[in-house]
Amino acid sequence: MKKTAIVLAMMAAAPLSAHADLLFTLGAKASVWNADPSGQLDDGVSVDDDLQIKSENGQQITVFFEHPIPFIPNVRIKQTNLELNGSGTVDISFLDTRFDNETVDSTLDLSHTDLTLYWGLPLPIPFFDFNFGLTARQFDGMAEVRSTTENKTASQDLDFVVPMGFAEVKVSTPFGIYANADINYIGMSGNKLSDVSYGVGYDLPIPVVDLGIEAGYRAINLNTDEDLADINTDVKISGMYYGAAFSVGF
């Protein structure tokens, strides 16, 4: 019984002792996001029913740097490549262009890059981390409908920057299993953007570096008017993601 207690105590202390002398952390994450769209564009054009835009795999890549220097924020950069396509026969007006029972190809590109500056809140709770900060999101995409029978295209660039509040919670265990959740959010002048992710992961028992696998769910809700994005949107993109994470301390 005593031997078992000693082994369990050593297992619990191992992660703490392995990272106790680390001051800086450099890490990266990469995942595939099966993104499923729904909602409306440009005053009532349905993304899924009218334009027949279907779920596709997007890519998420994150790099981050954390340090113990007071008042100076940690830095995270996240790139999301998200181009969704569809085709079907429509009878709609899109961006003042009329499509009368025409077969069209459609694209909704919501690719974006996040720059997040954040701080960790020092809490006396083992295996619990809370971060908060600000995110600047640069959209670099488009919404487009192209007729396959007529020389007709309606397109709008989605190229704008949105500032958001950021918060993240991570709960770890002595056995390598962890759960995390983060949110970016802003609501202003009739525009709203929320981006919520939550998932679980497992750090593989590899010395020196942290290498893990992750799975979770991400949902983006985007509501914009013509003042912000030059097009009205009420769109939700959501689905599961699967990936890997890597970090090293020094």
Secondary structure by P-SEA (a helix, b strand, c coil): caaaaaaaaaaaaccccccccccccccbbbbbbbbbbbbcccccccccccccbbbbbbbbbbbbcccccccbbbbbbbbbbbbbcbbbbbbccccccccccccbbbbbbbcbbbbbbbbbcccccccbbbbbbbbbbbbbcccccccccccbbbbbbbcbbbbbbbbbbbbbcccccccbbbbbbcccccbbbbbbbbbbbbbccccccccccccbbbbbbbbbccccccbbbbbbbbbbbbbccccccc
